[in-house]
Amino acid sequence: MPLALTRRSLTFVTFLASTLALGAMTGLTHAQDIKIQHAQGETAIPASPKKVLVFDLASLDTLDALGIEIAGVPTGRLPNFLSKYSADRYEKVGTLFEPDFEAVNSAEPDLIIVGGRSRVKYPELSKIAPTIDLSTDPNDYVASVIRNARLLGKVFGKESQAEALVTKLKGSIANLRQQAPKAGKGLLILTTGGKMSAYGPSSRFGVLHTGFGIQPAVENLTITNHGQAISSEFILKTNPDWLFVIDRDTAVGRNEGAAKRLLDNELVNQTKAWKSGQVVYLDPVNWYLVGGGLTAMQASVDQIAKAIGKK
């Protein structure tokens, strides 16, 4: 009898030890997950995720700048500095607007990143794998770009690299903001298909004013995603010191140089900006397609600083 009890005791102890060990391993797995606050809530993701799909060009820009390997991207036009992601070795998982859910599911990602144009697909993608929305905040644009860069640096163990790039960007913006008030007033317009729209401080391109310090040439522009429709007469009446232009046609790969041809008319030619050679054609891919990535924003700041620094 004592011997049987001993055997039962040993069996129980072995079972208990195995159960505790399994529980400890499970607890360790959960402990390795990290909770990320993002534009659409909080998501638990694996620490240092290995297979990442990116549906946001700003995030792709920042991840590339940090040297983080990506598994899959949407198809579509890319700036030259991100052109390598067109290669076949990167899985193609749909477009920014329409993910290929079958391809996404087959990829078995550890993490999916959305933002901007793809943010509306967050609910569906989050059912497949942990998904975070890194859309930038138009009301706090620069801060949100920096916040997203630091977050990605933390997720992938690249904090020092992210901080170095953030420090450089912040310094460049500070220098631009010192120059900007002396430059005069600016108007930002987008041209597409022979039409023009103007964007003010609270718009999707408002960072020109709120973040970079360029004084707006006109207040109270209509705040919509497509801006306020304007004409050459409007530009002449506003008569800005600087005219900043985003050529959407060039950004999407059609009718190269359309903005320059549209603006070269007798009305715009009379403005202070035109007469002073202060019409700046912003990099359309960086502004219209990429937006708040570290490389794109650094290039945008540098371009504007160089333009107004000549005067």
N, C-alpha and C positions, 0 to 999 in steps of 0.2 A: 504493500500500500504506500508506504513512504516513497518507494522508487517511482511509482506511477505519478504521484503528485509532483515529484521532481521533474519528470519528463513533461508533464502538462505545464509546469511553471516555466520550464525552458522554452517550450513552444510559444507560450504567451509572451515571454520576454522578447523572443525573436520577432514575433509579429509586431509587438509594440515598438521595438527599435526600428523595424522597417517602416512602420507607419510614420513615426516621428521624422525619420530621414527623408521620406517622401514629402512630408509636410514642410520640412525645412527647405528642400529643393524648390517646392512650389512657391514658398514665401520668398525665396531668393529671386526666382524668375519675376515675380510681381514687383519686388523691390528694385529690379533693374529697369523697369518701366519708368518713364518720366512723364509728368503731367505738363502739358503745354497750353497756355492761355493764348487764344488766337481770336480772329475777328468774328468767329461764329461759336465761341464757347471754349470748352476745355476738353482736351483729348489726351489719353494716355498712349504714348508711343514707345517702342523699344529704344533703349539707350544705344546710340550709334547705329541707327538702322542701316542695313547693308544694301537693300534693293529699294531705290527711291524713284518714283515717277513724278514728274514735274509738269503741271499744267499752268504755269505762271512764268512768263519770261523774265520778270523782275527777280524772282527767286532763282531761276536758272542762271541769270547773270551773277548774282551774289554767290551762289554755290560754286560756279565756275571760278570766280575770283578767289575763293577760299580753297580751291583745289580738291573739291569733293566730287567723287565719282557718281554719275547719274546712270540709271538703268534705262529709263524711257522718257520720251518727250513727245509732244504733239507735232504734227506736220505743220508747215507754214513758213512764212518769210522770217529770216533771222538776220540780225546784224552780222557784219563780217567777223566780229570777235567771238561770236557764238556759232559760226558756220560749221564747226566740226560736228555739231549735234545732228546734222543732216545725214551723217554717215550711217551705214546699215547696222553697225554694231550697237547703235542705240535703238531700242525697241520703239516703234511708232504706235502711239496709243490714242489716235484720233486727232482732233483739232482743239484749239483753245475753247471753242464754243460747243463742240460735240465730241465728248470722249467716246472711244471705241470700247464699250464696257466688256465685250468679250476678250479683247486684247488685254485690257487692264486686269481682268480676273485671271487670265492665263499667266500673266507675268508674276502673280503671287507676290506683290510688293509688301515691304515692311512699312512703307510710309508713302502717302500721296500728298502732294502740295498743290493747292489751288490758290487763285488770287485774281483780282481784276475781272477780266472777261469770263473766267471759268468758275468764279465763286458760286454761281447759281447751281452748279452741279455738285456742290458739297454734299447735300443729303444722300444722293445716290452713290457717290464714290465712297462715302464714309461707311456704307454697308459692306463694301468689299474689303477695305483695309483702313487702318488708322489714317485719318485725313485732317490736315490743318489748313486754315485759310489765312494766307499772309497778304491779304489786300492792304494797300496803303490807305491812310486816312487823309483825304483831301484837305481837311481842316487842320491837320497837324502833320503835314507831308514829310518834312525832313526828319522829324522825330520818329515817325513810324518806319521810315526807311532804315534808320539807325537801329531802332528796336528790333526789326526783323533780322538785320545782319547779326546783331549780337545773339539773338535767339538761335539762328542757324549755327553760329559759331559754338554755342553751348551744346546743342544737340549732337554735333559731329566732332566735338573735342578740338575745335579750331578757335578757341577764345582769343588767343594772342594774335593770330592772323586777322581775325575780324576786327579786333580793337585797333590794330595798326592801320587798317584801311579806313575805319571810322574816324580815327584821329586825323588822318590826312584830309578826308572829306570835310570834316568840321573846320579845319584850319582854312581850307580853300573857300568855304562858304563865308567864314568870318571876314576874310580878306575882300571877297566880293561885296559883302554888305557894307564894308567901309567905302568902297569905290562908288557903289550904286547911287547914293543920294546926290552925288556931284554930276552924274551923267545926264540927268534930265528925266523926262517922263516917257514911258514906253507903252506900246499897245501890242498885244499878242493876238495874232490871227491864225486861223487854219484855213487852207484852201483845198477844195476838192471838186472835181467836175465842173470847173468854171465858176464856182460859188465860193463865198467867203463867210466865215463866222469869227466873232471876236470873243475872247475869254478874259474874265477879270479875276480879281484876287480870290474869290470864293469858288472858282470853277475847278475843273479837273486839271487844268494847267496853271492854277493860281500860285504854284510854288515860285514862279518867276517873280512875283511880287511879295508874297508872304514869307517865302523862304530865302530868296536871293536878294531881296531888297530893292528891286526896280520899282520906282514910283509909277502907279497906274495913270495913264493919260486920260482915262475916263472912268467915272464911278458908276455904280448901279447898273452894270450890264446884266442882262437876263442870265440867270444861273440854270443852265440845263446841260446835259451831257454833250449836246451838239452845239453849245454856245449860242450867241445871239447873231442871227443872220444880218450881215452888213453889206454895204456897197462901197465902191471907190469914193462916192460922195461922202460917206460916213468917215472914211479915213482922212479925207481932205479937211472935213469939218473938225475932226478931233485933232488933226495936225500934230502927231506925236514927235518927240525928239528922236525916238527909236521905234522902229517897226520890227517886231520879232515874228517870223513866219514859219509855220509848220506846213510843209507840202505833203498832204495825205496821199495824193496820187503817187508821189515818189516813194513814200513809206510802204505802200502796198504793192509796189512794183509795176506801176503803169504810168504812162505819160510823163516820163522824166522831165523835170524842169518846168512843169506846167505853171507853178506859182510865179516864177519869174516872168513868164510871158503874160500872165494875167495882170500882174501889178504894174507892168511897164506901160502905163497909159497917161494921158495928159492931166488927169486929176491927181493921181498918186505922185506924179512927177513934180507937182507943186508943193508937196509937203516938206517940212523941215527935215524929216528922216531921209527922204530920197535925195534932196539937194545936198545934204551933208554926208552922204554915203553911209548912213546909219540904218540900213536895212539888213537885218541879220537872219539868214536862212538857217534855222536851227536844224540839227541832225534829226530828220523826220522819223527814222526808225527808233532812235533812242527816246524821243518824246512821245510818239504816237503808239508804238508797239511795246517797247521795253518798260519805260517808266522808271519805277523806283528801285532799280538794281544799283549796286555800288559802282560798277564800272560805267554804266550809262549816266548816272547822276554826276559822277566825277567829271566825265567828259563834257556834260552840259554846263557845269559850273566853269570849267576851264575855257570853254568856247565863249561864254558870255563875258567872263573876266578879260579875256584877250581882246574881244571886240571893243568893250567900253574903255579898256586900258589904253587904247591907241589914241583916245581923244583927250 
